[in-house]
Amino acid sequence: MLIVSAHRLPAPIVEETPTPKPKAKSSRASAENTPKKSAASKPASTKVSFAGTWTGTASGRINQAVFGQTSFSSNYKIQISADERMADWTSSAWIFAKFQAPVQKNGRTLSWTTERNDIAGATTVNCRLEMESNGAARYSESSGLVNGIFKGAGYEISGILIRQ
């Protein structure tokens, strides 16, 4: 019996070199490849000014203690100070009365609250002026007697006011 054996040589030694990682683009190169935003693509400023005199009519429903719920309408003249911190206004519903209150601004909305005292009791009046896209403003007002014999009676009205 003949046994043949083949001598095997070891495999050649090959040094492995790691695959090079792609180089990160320099900030200059990436800045050149980034599309530039033009001044025209910036969003329009959302700053809204309420300063000035606003007039118009608001209407809605009033819950009167004696007559129940009825329709209600009032003409308004509202003066917002130049710094938008104060509102002075009159309403045809409150004959001979002038009101003044500090306002809070939140984006496209001004709001303020005042209290009126008369023979019926104390009335809390909540007012809101919200700018519309056409430059007019939606005015809303709600009120309720907080004490007195007619406690709970009140109203909610709204309407469009125009800056004069």
N, CA, C and O of each residue as an XYZ file, in Angstrom:
656
protein
N       0.825     -1.135      0.000
C       0.000      0.000      0.000
C       0.897      1.233      0.000
O       1.893      1.347      0.714
N       0.484      2.087     -0.806
C       1.279      3.276     -0.995
C       0.488      4.469     -0.482
O      -0.662      4.680     -0.867
N       1.097      5.220      0.360
C       0.425      6.422      0.881
C       1.182      7.611      0.326
O       2.395      7.759      0.476
N       0.450      8.383     -0.276
C       1.043      9.586     -0.845
C       0.558     10.759     -0.008
O      -0.630     10.897      0.281
N       1.438     11.532      0.342
C       1.024     12.716      1.106
C       1.585     13.941      0.403
O       2.729     13.966     -0.050
N       0.781     14.899      0.335
C       1.198     16.148     -0.304
C       1.499     17.153      0.783
O       0.749     17.329      1.743
N       2.586     17.779      0.595
C       2.965     18.757      1.590
C       2.268     20.072      1.261
O       2.346     20.596      0.150
N       1.624     20.547      2.223
C       0.870     21.789      1.992
C       1.650     22.946      2.544
O       2.144     22.905      3.670
N       1.755     23.955      1.758
C       2.440     25.157      2.191
C       1.428     26.102      2.835
O       0.261     26.137      2.444
N       1.876     26.849      3.804
C       0.927     27.793      4.405
C       0.561     28.881      3.396
O       1.328     29.211      2.492
N      -0.610     29.408      3.582
C      -1.085     30.470      2.687
C      -0.209     31.692      2.867
O       0.303     31.946      3.957
N      -0.042     32.438      1.807
C       0.799     33.619      1.930
C       0.206     34.602      2.933
O      -1.014     34.691      3.074
N       1.047     35.321      3.613
C       0.592     36.301      4.598
C       0.233     37.575      3.856
O       1.044     38.154      3.133
N      -1.008     37.989      4.058
C      -1.491     39.211      3.419
C      -1.954     40.137      4.529
O      -2.799     39.777      5.349
N      -1.400     41.309      4.540
C      -1.833     42.269      5.550
C      -3.135     42.896      5.093
O      -3.265     43.378      3.967
N      -4.071     42.874      5.983
C      -5.359     43.490      5.651
C      -5.301     44.968      5.970
O      -4.861     45.373      7.046
N      -5.744     45.751      5.034
C      -5.870     47.188      5.300
C      -7.355     47.482      5.353
O      -8.106     47.120      4.447
N      -7.769     48.134      6.411
C      -9.204     48.399      6.510
C      -9.660     49.312      5.377
O      -8.921     50.172      4.896
N     -10.893     49.090      4.979
C     -11.472     49.926      3.938
C     -11.547     51.343      4.463
O     -12.091     51.576      5.542
N     -11.013     52.286      3.721
C     -11.038     53.664      4.233
C     -12.472     54.184      4.326
O     -13.305     53.927      3.458
N     -12.731     54.921      5.402
C     -14.058     55.515      5.598
C     -14.161     56.743      4.718
O     -13.179     57.459      4.523
N     -15.359     56.991      4.182
C     -15.493     58.197      3.362
C     -15.264     59.425      4.225
O     -15.721     59.498      5.366
N     -14.559     60.375      3.668
C     -14.263     61.591      4.410
C     -15.509     62.453      4.484
O     -16.258     62.581      3.516
N     -15.714     63.042      5.658
C     -16.854     63.954      5.820
C     -16.579     65.203      5.012
O     -15.450     65.687      4.937
N     -17.642     65.713      4.407
C     -17.490     66.938      3.636
C     -17.159     68.067      4.588
O     -17.680     68.143      5.701
N     -16.312     68.911      4.142
C     -15.972     70.044      4.993
C     -17.184     70.957      5.104
O     -18.078     70.925      4.259
N     -17.206     71.772      6.153
C     -18.347     72.661      6.350
C     -18.481     73.630      5.190
O     -19.581     74.077      4.866
N     -17.353     73.951      4.567
C     -17.402     74.866      3.425
C     -18.105     74.188      2.255
O     -18.939     74.793      1.582
N     -17.760     72.934      2.025
C     -18.370     72.208      0.916
C     -19.855     72.003      1.157
O     -20.664     72.129      0.237
N     -20.215     71.684      2.404
C     -21.635     71.468      2.674
C     -22.410     72.770      2.593
O     -23.581     72.771      2.212
N     -21.776     73.872      2.943
C     -22.453     75.160      2.841
C     -22.705     75.507      1.388
O     -23.715     76.125      1.052
N     -21.760     75.099      0.509
C     -21.941     75.383     -0.908
C     -23.068     74.553     -1.499
O     -23.745     74.998     -2.425
N     -23.277     73.344     -0.970
C     -24.308     72.460     -1.504
C     -25.683     72.719     -0.910
O     -26.684     72.246     -1.446
N     -25.747     73.464      0.191
C     -27.026     73.749      0.830
C     -27.714     74.881      0.088
O     -27.113     75.931     -0.139
N     -28.989     74.673     -0.296
C     -29.677     75.766     -0.982
C     -29.832     76.955     -0.046
O     -30.159     76.806      1.131
N     -29.593     78.117     -0.590
C     -29.699     79.336      0.207
C     -31.135     79.820      0.212
O     -31.826     79.754     -0.805
N     -31.589     80.314      1.378
C     -32.937     80.859      1.500
C     -32.896     82.328      1.129
O     -32.054     83.086      1.611
N     -33.786     82.701      0.294
C     -33.836     84.114     -0.083
C     -34.663     84.878      0.936
O     -35.430     84.292      1.700
N     -34.498     86.177      0.937
C     -35.251     87.023      1.864
C     -36.743     86.886      1.614
O     -37.541     87.047      2.537
N     -37.129     86.592      0.381
C     -38.551     86.469      0.051
C     -39.162     85.216      0.655
O     -40.380     85.156      0.826
N     -38.349     84.204      0.987
C     -38.909     82.975      1.515
C     -39.149     83.022      3.020
O     -39.716     82.082      3.577
N     -38.731     84.091      3.689
C     -38.970     84.210      5.123
C     -40.451     84.437      5.368
O     -41.100     85.141      4.595
N     -41.007     83.848      6.444
C     -42.419     84.074      6.718
C     -42.679     85.534      7.049
O     -41.844     86.219      7.641
N     -43.842     85.985      6.656
C     -44.217     87.377      6.919
C     -44.336     87.601      8.420
O     -44.716     86.695      9.161
N     -44.021     88.774      8.852
C     -44.102     89.120     10.265
C     -45.548     89.007     10.735
O     -46.470     89.454     10.053
N     -45.736     88.405     11.906
C     -47.084     88.236     12.429
C     -47.421     89.300     13.460
O     -48.426     89.190     14.163
N     -46.601     90.314     13.554
C     -46.860     91.378     14.519
C     -48.125     92.118     14.106
O     -48.269     92.549     12.962
N     -49.018     92.251     15.044
C     -50.304     92.887     14.795
C     -50.443     94.065     15.743
O     -50.130     93.954     16.928
N     -50.907     95.186     15.228
C     -51.124     96.357     16.075
C     -52.613     96.656     16.183
O     -53.322     96.728     15.179
N     -53.071     96.827     17.412
C     -54.464     97.189     17.674
C     -54.610     98.672     17.997
O     -55.729     99.160     18.157
N     -53.504     99.390     18.095
C     -53.544    100.797     18.498
C     -54.471    101.586     17.587
O     -54.452    101.426     16.367
N     -55.288    102.445     18.205
C     -56.201    103.281     17.435
C     -57.630    103.162     17.930
O     -57.899    102.583     18.982
N     -58.542    103.726     17.146
C     -59.964    103.742     17.507
C     -60.725    102.741     16.649
O     -60.593    102.728     15.425
N     -61.518    101.909     17.300
C     -62.315    100.882     16.636
C     -63.790    101.179     16.877
O     -64.179    101.501     18.000
N     -64.611    101.076     15.842
C     -66.055    101.300     15.997
C     -66.825    100.205     15.277
O     -66.345     99.607     14.314
N     -68.028     99.963     15.769
C     -68.896     98.976     15.139
C     -70.009     98.562     16.071
O     -70.175     99.121     17.155
N     -70.766     97.578     15.635
C     -71.926     97.090     16.385
C     -71.742     95.617     16.713
O     -71.268     94.836     15.887
N     -72.119     95.256     17.914
C     -72.108     93.855     18.335
C     -73.521     93.488     18.755
O     -74.247     94.318     19.303
N     -73.910     92.252     18.500
C     -75.260     91.821     18.875
C     -75.223     90.387     19.376
O     -74.269     89.647     19.137
N     -76.281     90.018     20.072
C     -76.373     88.677     20.631
C     -77.613     88.548     21.492
O     -78.650     89.144     21.198
N     -77.503     87.767     22.558
C     -78.632     87.505     23.453
C     -78.306     88.002     24.855
O     -77.173     87.904     25.326
N     -79.327     88.535     25.503
C     -79.190     88.967     26.889
C     -80.223     88.219     27.719
O     -81.366     88.039     27.300
N     -79.808     87.794     28.884
C     -80.704     87.113     29.812
C     -81.073     88.116     30.901
O     -80.346     88.287     31.880
N     -82.206     88.770     30.713
C     -82.651     89.772     31.679
C     -83.485     89.109     32.763
O     -84.261     88.190     32.502
N     -83.311     89.586     33.961
C     -84.019     89.001     35.099
C     -85.529     89.136     34.955
O     -86.266     88.220     35.319
N     -85.995     90.255     34.434
C     -87.438     90.505     34.348
C     -88.047     89.935     33.071
O     -89.106     89.309     33.116
N     -87.380     90.147     31.921
C     -87.965     89.777     30.629
C     -87.462     88.455     30.068
O     -87.958     88.009     29.034
N     -86.510     87.827     30.704
C     -85.938     86.590     30.174
C     -84.958     86.879     29.052
O     -84.371     87.960     28.996
N     -84.781     85.909     28.152
C     -83.821     86.086     27.058
C     -84.414     86.898     25.919
O     -85.521     86.621     25.457
N     -83.676     87.899     25.472
C     -84.092     88.724     24.340
C     -82.866     89.061     23.494
O     -81.725     88.909     23.931
N     -83.133     89.523     22.272
C     -82.043     89.975     21.399
C     -81.477     91.271     21.946
O     -82.174     92.040     22.609
N     -80.214     91.501     21.662
C     -79.519     92.639     22.240
C     -78.479     93.131     21.242
O     -77.805     92.322     20.604
N     -78.340     94.441     21.101
C     -77.365     95.036     20.192
C     -76.809     96.309     20.823
O     -77.520     97.024     21.529
N     -75.538     96.586     20.562
C     -74.913     97.774     21.123
C     -73.856     98.312     20.165
O     -73.145     97.543     19.518
N     -73.755     99.640     20.077
C     -72.724    100.297     19.273
C     -71.522    100.578     20.164
O     -71.669    101.011     21.307
N     -70.327    100.327     19.626
C     -69.102    100.472     20.403
C     -68.144    101.462     19.773
O     -68.067    101.595     18.551
N     -67.418    102.151     20.636
C     -66.269    102.962     20.238
C     -65.178    102.603     21.240
O     -65.280    102.915     22.427
N     -64.135    101.943     20.745
C     -63.058    101.449     21.601
C     -61.749    102.095     21.170
O     -61.367    102.026     20.002
N     -61.068    102.720     22.121
C     -59.765    103.347     21.866
C     -58.697    102.483     22.534
O     -58.707    102.298     23.751
N     -57.774    101.956     21.724
C     -56.646    101.181     22.241
C     -55.418    102.091     22.224
O     -55.093    102.678     21.192
N     -54.740    102.207     23.362
C     -53.581    103.103     23.476
C     -52.467    102.689     22.510
O     -52.412    101.546     22.058
N     -51.588    103.639     22.207
C     -50.490    103.397     21.265
C     -49.589    102.250     21.719
O     -49.047    101.523     20.887
N     -49.423    102.082     23.039
C     -48.588    100.989     23.548
C     -49.386     99.704     23.776
O     -48.845     98.714     24.268
N     -50.667     99.724     23.419
C     -51.571     98.569     23.507
C     -51.683     98.006     24.922
O     -51.799     96.795     25.108
N     -51.649     98.882     25.903
C     -51.764     98.439     27.295
C     -53.072     98.861     27.948
O     -53.390     98.408     29.048
N     -53.841     99.730     27.275
C     -55.056    100.259     27.890
C     -56.166    100.370     26.844
O     -55.923    100.725     25.690
N     -57.383    100.058     27.277
C     -58.569    100.233     26.433
C     -59.501    101.216     27.126
O     -59.765    101.099     28.323
N     -59.994    102.184     26.365
C     -61.034    103.113     26.814
C     -62.197    102.898     25.857
O     -61.993    102.870     24.644
N     -63.416    102.746     26.376
C     -64.519    102.498     25.462
C     -65.855    102.958     26.009
O     -66.054    103.152     27.208
N     -66.762    103.123     25.047
C     -68.154    103.432     25.368
C     -69.028    102.436     24.624
O     -68.633    101.869     23.605
N     -70.220    102.239     25.158
C     -71.184    101.318     24.567
C     -72.563    101.938     24.688
O     -72.912    102.480     25.737
N     -73.345    101.863     23.630
C     -74.695    102.426     23.686
C     -75.573    101.679     24.688
O     -76.613    102.193     25.099
N     -75.170    100.485     25.080
C     -75.942     99.730     26.072
C     -75.772    100.309     27.476
O     -76.661    100.168     28.316
N     -74.653    100.951     27.729
C     -74.370    101.537     29.037
C     -74.396    103.056     28.870
O     -73.346    103.691     28.779
N     -75.555    103.616     28.831
C     -75.751    105.044     28.565
C     -74.930    105.890     29.537
O     -74.953    105.662     30.747
N     -74.211    106.861     28.996
C     -73.383    107.826     29.729
C     -72.200    107.197     30.470
O     -71.519    107.890     31.226
N     -71.948    105.933     30.277
C     -70.825    105.284     30.966
C     -69.599    105.239     30.057
O     -69.705    105.002     28.853
N     -68.441    105.471     30.657
C     -67.165    105.320     29.967
C     -66.360    104.311     30.768
O     -66.344    104.344     31.998
N     -65.696    103.419     30.060
C     -64.935    102.364     30.711
C     -63.463    102.481     30.363
O     -63.089    103.016     29.319
N     -62.640    101.969     31.262
C     -61.203    101.905     31.026
C     -60.683    100.660     31.728
O     -61.080    100.354     32.852
N     -59.789     99.945     31.050
C     -59.214     98.739     31.650
C     -57.873     98.428     31.001
O     -57.666     98.720     29.823
N     -56.958     97.833     31.773
C     -55.703     97.367     31.175
C     -55.989     96.149     30.293
O     -56.878     95.352     30.590
N     -55.224     96.018     29.207
C     -55.443     94.907     28.282
C     -54.259     93.944     28.304
O     -53.143     94.317     28.663
N     -54.522     92.717     27.919
C     -53.488     91.703     27.743
C     -53.472     91.353     26.259
O     -54.518     91.112     25.655
N     -52.276     91.329     25.681
C     -52.131     90.992     24.264
C     -51.528     89.607     24.143
O     -50.542     89.278     24.802
N     -52.145     88.797     23.281
C     -51.638     87.462     22.999
C     -51.733     87.251     21.491
O     -52.763     86.803     20.986
N     -50.666     87.572     20.780
C     -50.659     87.416     19.328
C     -51.660     88.330     18.647
O     -51.504     89.551     18.662
N     -52.681     87.745     18.054
C     -53.689     88.487     17.300
C     -54.920     88.811     18.149
O     -55.977     89.133     17.607
N     -54.790     88.730     19.466
C     -55.937     88.934     20.351
C     -55.594     89.865     21.508
O     -54.531     89.754     22.119
N     -56.512     90.782     21.798
C     -56.455     91.607     23.009
C     -57.619     91.177     23.883
O     -58.698     90.872     23.376
N     -57.413     91.150     25.177
C     -58.529     90.846     26.084
C     -58.407     91.699     27.335
O     -57.312     92.088     27.741
N     -59.559     91.981     27.937
C     -59.592     92.751     29.168
C     -60.883     92.463     29.914
O     -61.866     91.993     29.340
N     -60.857     92.754     31.200
C     -62.006     92.527     32.077
C     -62.203     93.762     32.939
O     -61.243     94.394     33.381
N     -63.448     94.087     33.165
C     -63.767     95.204     34.050
C     -64.998     94.839     34.868
O     -65.682     93.858     34.575
N     -65.268     95.620     35.874
C     -66.449     95.398     36.708
C     -67.259     96.684     36.759
O     -66.715     97.779     36.900
N     -68.546     96.525     36.644
C     -69.461     97.671     36.707
C     -70.418     97.428     37.868
O     -70.963     96.336     38.025
N     -70.609     98.464     38.674
C     -71.536     98.369     39.801
C     -72.692     99.334     39.579
O     -72.487    100.515     39.298
N     -73.894     98.824     39.707
C     -75.083     99.676     39.612
C     -76.161     99.118     40.531
O     -75.884     98.260     41.369
N     -77.361     99.591     40.379
C     -78.453     99.202     41.272
C     -78.743     97.701     41.233
O     -79.223     97.131     42.213
N     -78.448     97.064     40.095
C     -78.713     95.629     39.960
C     -77.657     94.781     40.661
O     -77.924     93.632     41.012
N     -76.467     95.332     40.868
C     -75.387     94.581     41.506
C     -74.086     94.770     40.760
O     -73.966     95.663     39.922
N     -73.116     93.935     41.060
C     -71.805     93.992     40.401
C     -71.832     93.115     39.157
O     -72.255     91.959     39.200
N     -71.375     93.685     38.055
C     -71.344     92.972     36.783
C     -69.901     92.850     36.315
O     -69.195     93.853     36.210
N     -69.462     91.641     36.037
C     -68.146     91.419     35.452
C     -68.306     91.399     33.941
O     -69.127     90.653     33.408
N     -67.515     92.224     33.247
C     -67.581     92.323     31.789
C     -66.251     91.831     31.217
O     -65.197     92.393     31.516
N     -66.303     90.783     30.397
C     -65.122     90.211     29.748
C     -65.142     90.592     28.275
O     -66.113     90.315     27.572
N     -64.069     91.228     27.807
C     -64.004     91.734     26.434
C     -62.833     91.097     25.696
O     -61.809     90.754     26.285
N     -63.022     90.951     24.379
C     -61.989     90.335     23.539
C     -62.053     90.958     22.150
O     -63.132     91.100     21.574
N     -60.898     91.326     21.618
C     -60.787     91.902     20.281
C     -59.777     91.045     19.523
O     -58.605     90.986     19.895
N     -60.234     90.378     18.455
C     -59.370     89.465     17.706
C     -59.241     89.932     16.262
O     -60.236     90.085     15.554
N     -57.994     90.158     15.835
C     -57.720     90.668     14.495
C     -58.059     89.619     13.445
O     -57.689     88.452     13.575
N     -58.767     90.047     12.399
C     -59.090     89.172     11.279
C     -58.099     89.435     10.146
O     -57.390     90.442     10.166
N     -58.043     88.551      9.173
C     -57.065     88.674      8.085
C     -57.299     89.901      7.209
O     -56.371     90.364      6.546
N     -58.515     90.433      7.193
C     -58.824     91.596      6.350
C     -58.562     92.928      7.052
O     -58.838     93.981      6.477
N     -58.034     92.910      8.286
C     -57.726     94.143      9.009
C     -58.830     94.597      9.944
O     -58.604     95.466     10.786
N     -60.018     94.028      9.816
C     -61.094     94.305     10.769
C     -60.827     93.459     12.016
O     -59.916     92.631     12.024
N     -61.612     93.666     13.057
C     -61.430     92.876     14.279
C     -62.784     92.389     14.778
O     -63.769     93.126     14.742
N     -62.827     91.146     15.241
C     -64.048     90.595     15.833
C     -64.032     90.932     17.316
O     -63.104     90.581     18.044
N     -65.082     91.620     17.742
C     -65.216     91.996     19.148
C     -66.233     91.064     19.791
O     -67.298     90.817     19.226
N     -65.911     90.556     20.952
C     -66.879     89.760     21.710
C     -66.859     90.235     23.155
O     -65.820     90.618     23.695
N     -68.021     90.199     23.753
C     -68.180     90.669     25.129
C     -69.171     89.751     25.819
O     -70.205     89.398     25.251
N     -68.855     89.373     27.027
C     -69.784     88.584     27.837
C     -69.820     89.187     29.226
O     -68.848     89.772     29.704
N     -70.956     89.029     29.850
C     -71.139     89.656     31.146
C     -72.065     88.810     31.995
O     -72.886     88.046     31.487
N     -71.916     88.962     33.279
C     -72.816     88.297     34.202
C     -72.831     89.027     35.532
O     -71.794     89.472     36.023
N     -74.009     89.143     36.104
C     -74.118     89.737     37.439
C     -73.554     88.746     38.439
O     -73.967     87.586     38.474
N     -72.621     89.197     39.245
C     -71.958     88.301     40.189
C     -72.570     88.356     41.586
O     -72.230     87.550     42.452
N     -73.478     89.316     41.801
C     -74.176     89.391     43.087
C     -75.467     90.183     42.897
O     -75.795     90.576     41.777
N     -76.183     90.413     43.957
C     -77.421     91.181     43.874
C     -78.625     90.292     43.597
O     -78.505     89.072     43.482
N     -79.774     90.921     43.493
C     -81.012     90.151     43.336
C     -81.124     89.500     41.955
O     -81.894     88.555     41.783
N     -80.366     89.991     40.967
C     -80.421     89.434     39.612
C     -79.185     88.596     39.285
O     -78.846     88.423     38.114
N     -78.517     88.079     40.305
C     -77.290     87.306     40.123
C     -77.489     86.245     39.037
O     -78.487     85.525     39.022
N     -76.514     86.170     38.134
C     -76.570     85.176     37.062
C     -77.076     85.733     35.743
O     -76.780     85.177     34.685
N     -77.839     86.830     35.788
C     -78.306     87.434     34.539
C     -77.098     87.996     33.799
O     -76.170     88.509     34.424
N     -77.106     87.903     32.484
C     -75.966     88.398     31.725
C     -76.223     88.348     30.233
O     -77.356     88.152     29.793
N     -75.153     88.528     29.449
C     -75.293     88.536     27.996
C     -74.005     88.085     27.320
O     -72.934     88.064     27.928
N     -74.137     87.730     26.056
C     -73.006     87.421     25.183
C     -73.298     88.040     23.834
O     -74.336     87.771     23.230
N     -72.372     88.879     23.356
C     -72.546     89.519     22.056
C     -71.229     89.498     21.292
O     -70.160     89.341     21.881
N     -71.316     89.657     19.981
C     -70.113     89.774     19.158
C     -70.445     90.528     17.878
O     -71.604     90.610     17.470
N     -69.423     91.066     17.263
C     -69.596     91.798     16.017
C     -68.249     92.220     15.458
O     -67.211     92.028     16.092
N     -68.276     92.794     14.271
C     -67.061     93.237     13.598
C     -66.860     94.730     13.832
O     -67.776     95.529     13.637
N     -65.647     95.099     14.255
C     -65.286     96.503     14.436
C     -64.242     96.876     13.391
O     -63.416     96.056     12.990
N     -64.300     98.129     12.963
C     -63.393     98.655     11.948
C     -62.529     99.745     12.575
O     -63.017    100.575     13.343
N     -61.239     99.731     12.237
C     -60.341    100.775     12.738
C     -60.620    102.068     11.976
O     -60.724    102.067     10.750
N     -60.740    103.165     12.712
C     -61.024    104.473     12.097
C     -59.760    105.197     11.736
O     -59.813    106.309     11.211
